[in-house]
Amino acid sequence: MANLKINKAEDVKSAKVDDEGAENVTIRWLISKDDGAPNFAMRLFEVGKGGKTPFHKHSWEHEVYILEGKGKLQFEKEERDFSKGYFIFVPNGKKHSFINTGGDTLKFLCVVPNK
């Protein structure tokens, strides 16, 4: 059985995302299998000025909520602008990248299934 977890995001250690194509990106695993979450993981991404996540695809969906900053979603062959308060659904099997187009850090929550 999982235990309650309540914490501040900034108290969770961040790690550099070093996947090919990532530029100036860190991740914090806020909730994961390690916490006893059987179904989903919640991650906090921070994309610095001029940074981006890799243009990639995978076999699972994810749900994203933009906390701070503004950016552009590269999705397959189109691009869409977003900013604080937007939410994004990325279906499985579709190529995508989050690009920081603002002057500050882009921060977003991303929820994915535990695989």
PETA-V61201 format. One record per backbone hydrogen bond with DSSP energy under -1.0 kcal/mol. NH is the residue of the N-H (numbers start at 1). CO is the residue of the C=O. E is the energy in kcal/mol with one decimal. If there is no record, write none. Layout:
nh=NH co=CO e=E
nh=NH co=CO e=E
//
This chain:
nh=11 co=8 e=-1.7
nh=12 co=9 e=-1.9
nh=15 co=27 e=-2.2
nh=17 co=25 e=-2.8
nh=22 co=19 e=-2.3
nh=23 co=52 e=-2.9
nh=26 co=46 e=-2.3
nh=27 co=15 e=-2.4
nh=28 co=44 e=-1.9
nh=30 co=28 e=-1.2
nh=30 co=42 e=-1.4
nh=31 co=42 e=-1.9
nh=35 co=32 e=-1.7
nh=36 co=33 e=-2.1
nh=37 co=32 e=-1.7
nh=41 co=112 e=-3.1
nh=42 co=31 e=-2.2
nh=43 co=110 e=-2.7
nh=44 co=28 e=-2.6
nh=45 co=108 e=-2.9
nh=46 co=26 e=-2.2
nh=47 co=106 e=-3.2
nh=48 co=24 e=-2.8
nh=51 co=48 e=-2.8
nh=52 co=23 e=-1.9
nh=53 co=98 e=-2.2
nh=56 co=96 e=-2.2
nh=62 co=90 e=-1.9
nh=63 co=111 e=-1.9
nh=64 co=88 e=-2.8
nh=65 co=109 e=-2.0
nh=66 co=86 e=-2.8
nh=67 co=107 e=-2.4
nh=68 co=107 e=-1.7
nh=71 co=82 e=-2.4
nh=72 co=99 e=-2.3
nh=73 co=80 e=-3.5
nh=74 co=97 e=-2.8
nh=75 co=78 e=-3.0
nh=76 co=95 e=-2.6
nh=78 co=75 e=-2.7
nh=80 co=73 e=-2.1
nh=82 co=71 e=-2.3
nh=84 co=69 e=-1.2
nh=85 co=66 e=-2.5
nh=86 co=83 e=-2.2
nh=88 co=64 e=-2.5
nh=90 co=62 e=-2.9
nh=93 co=58 e=-3.3
nh=94 co=91 e=-1.1
nh=96 co=56 e=-2.4
nh=97 co=74 e=-1.7
nh=99 co=72 e=-2.5
nh=100 co=51 e=-2.5
nh=101 co=70 e=-1.5
nh=102 co=70 e=-1.0
nh=106 co=47 e=-2.8
nh=107 co=68 e=-2.1
nh=108 co=45 e=-2.1
nh=109 co=65 e=-2.5
nh=110 co=43 e=-2.5
nh=111 co=63 e=-2.9
nh=112 co=41 e=-2.2
nh=114 co=39 e=-2.7
//
